[in-house]
Amino acid sequence: MNSFIYKIDYISQKFFTSLLFTIPVLKSIKILFHRIRFNTGNINISTDVVITNFDKPNPSSGIIFHGNCILSRHIEIDISGGVEIGNNVCISDKVTIQTHKHEFDGFSIFDNITSQSPLRIEDEVWICNNVIITESVKHIGKGAIISSGAVLTKDVEPYSVMAGIPAKHIKYRKEIPYEP
């Protein structure tokens, strides 16, 4: 039964983030849908964005937004392991975030054995175009930038710039001055 609910959730999110809902009159319906679905009014969701549980139902699945967040086009966020997103986070086009993986050592692939891990994205993070974040990532530090096309497989320190496949630390950026 729960897998049916997740399929309905997936289809409804695809529908409400379709190009049809970029029309100003319908955009307010999309905003209302996302406020109710994710219990927040601080997210700006573009087209073709899906945030759902792509694995078996479990108690840790879900998403929490702690502030402003921009989600651009063609994004899939798997919330199987639980996702927490800080304030002023920007996720650009064609990003995939995974929080579960399929186990295969000692199992038949058809057993469909999976494991989940939580992900926390701190404040002021920018995830650029075409990034893949794997389930092995549990923390992305404040002010980090994940460069276009990167495949992120490990945690990210605050104010780090990560790039490549697999993503590696390139440099640190200057910290954001504190504003009360």
C-alpha positions in Angstrom: 0.0 0.0 0.0 2.8 2.5 0.9 4.5 2.0 -2.5 1.2 3.0 -4.1 1.2 6.2 -2.1 4.7 7.0 -3.1 3.8 6.4 -6.8 0.9 8.9 -6.4 3.2 11.3 -4.7 5.7 11.0 -7.6 3.0 11.6 -10.2 1.5 14.5 -8.4 4.9 16.2 -8.0 5.6 15.7 -11.7 2.2 17.2 -12.5 2.5 20.2 -10.2 6.1 21.0 -11.5 5.1 20.7 -15.2 5.3 23.7 -17.5 1.6 24.1 -17.2 2.2 25.4 -13.6 4.5 28.2 -14.8 1.4 30.1 -15.9 0.9 32.9 -13.2 -2.6 31.8 -12.3 -1.6 28.2 -11.8 1.7 29.0 -10.2 -0.1 29.9 -7.0 -1.7 26.4 -6.9 1.8 24.9 -7.3 3.1 27.1 -4.4 0.2 26.0 -2.2 0.7 22.3 -3.1 4.4 22.5 -2.0 3.6 24.4 1.2 1.2 21.7 2.2 3.4 18.8 1.0 6.6 19.9 2.6 5.3 22.1 5.4 7.2 25.2 4.4 6.7 28.3 2.4 10.4 29.1 1.9 11.1 27.0 -1.2 11.0 28.1 -4.8 10.5 25.0 -7.0 10.9 25.3 -10.8 9.8 22.6 -13.3 10.2 18.8 -13.2 11.2 18.5 -9.5 10.5 15.3 -7.6 11.2 14.9 -3.8 10.1 11.5 -2.7 11.0 8.2 -1.1 12.5 6.1 -4.0 13.0 3.1 -1.7 10.9 1.0 0.7 9.0 3.0 3.4 10.9 3.5 6.6 10.7 5.7 9.7 13.8 7.9 8.8 12.5 9.0 5.4 11.4 12.7 5.0 12.7 16.1 4.2 13.1 19.3 6.4 13.7 22.7 5.0 15.3 25.2 7.5 14.9 28.3 5.3 15.0 29.6 1.8 15.8 27.1 -0.9 15.8 27.3 -4.7 15.2 24.1 -6.6 15.8 24.5 -10.3 14.7 22.2 -13.2 14.9 18.4 -13.6 15.8 17.5 -10.0 15.3 14.2 -8.1 15.8 14.1 -4.4 15.5 10.7 -2.7 14.4 11.2 0.9 14.6 7.5 1.9 17.3 8.1 4.4 16.1 11.6 5.5 17.3 14.9 4.1 17.8 18.2 6.0 18.4 21.3 4.0 19.6 24.6 5.6 18.9 28.2 4.8 19.8 29.9 1.5 20.5 26.7 -0.4 20.5 26.6 -4.2 20.2 23.4 -6.2 20.7 23.9 -9.9 19.5 22.0 -13.0 19.6 18.2 -13.4 20.8 17.3 -9.9 20.2 13.8 -8.4 20.5 13.3 -4.6 20.4 9.7 -3.4 20.0 8.6 0.2 19.7 4.8 -0.3 21.7 2.1 -2.1 21.2 -1.4 -3.2 23.2 -4.1 -1.4 24.7 -6.8 -3.7 27.5 -8.5 -1.8 26.2 -11.9 -0.6 22.7 -11.2 -1.9 20.9 -11.9 -5.1 20.2 -8.6 -7.0 16.6 -9.7 -7.1 16.4 -9.8 -3.3 16.2 -5.9 -3.5 18.1 -5.4 -0.2 18.7 -1.7 0.4 20.3 0.5 3.1 19.7 4.2 3.7 21.7 7.1 5.1 20.7 10.6 6.2 22.0 13.7 4.5 22.4 17.2 6.0 23.0 20.2 3.7 24.1 23.2 5.7 23.3 26.9 5.0 24.6 28.8 2.0 25.3 25.7 -0.1 25.3 25.9 -3.9 24.9 22.6 -5.8 25.6 23.3 -9.5 24.2 21.7 -12.7 24.4 18.0 -13.4 25.7 17.0 -9.9 25.1 13.5 -8.5 25.2 13.1 -4.7 25.5 9.5 -3.7 24.1 7.8 -0.5 27.6 7.7 1.1 27.5 11.5 1.6 26.1 12.4 5.0 27.0 16.1 5.4 27.7 19.1 3.2 29.2 21.9 5.2 28.1 25.5 5.4 29.0 27.7 2.3 30.2 24.7 0.2 30.0 24.7 -3.6 29.7 21.5 -5.6 30.9 22.3 -9.1 29.0 21.3 -12.3 29.1 17.7 -13.3 30.6 16.5 -10.0 29.9 13.1 -8.5 30.0 13.6 -4.8 30.9 10.5 -2.8 32.2 11.8 0.5 31.3 14.5 3.1 32.2 18.1 2.4 33.9 20.5 4.8 32.5 24.0 5.3 33.4 26.6 2.5 34.9 23.9 0.3 34.7 23.9 -3.5 34.4 20.4 -4.8 34.8 19.3 -8.4 35.4 16.2 -10.5 34.4 12.5 -10.8 34.6 11.5 -8.0 34.5 15.0 -6.5 37.7 16.2 -4.8 38.4 19.3 -2.7 39.7 22.1 -5.1 40.0 25.0 -2.7 38.3 26.9 0.2 36.2 29.9 -0.5 36.1 33.0 1.7 33.7 32.7 4.6 30.5 34.7 4.6 30.7 37.6 7.1 28.2 37.2 10.0 25.1 39.3 9.7 22.8 39.7 12.7 
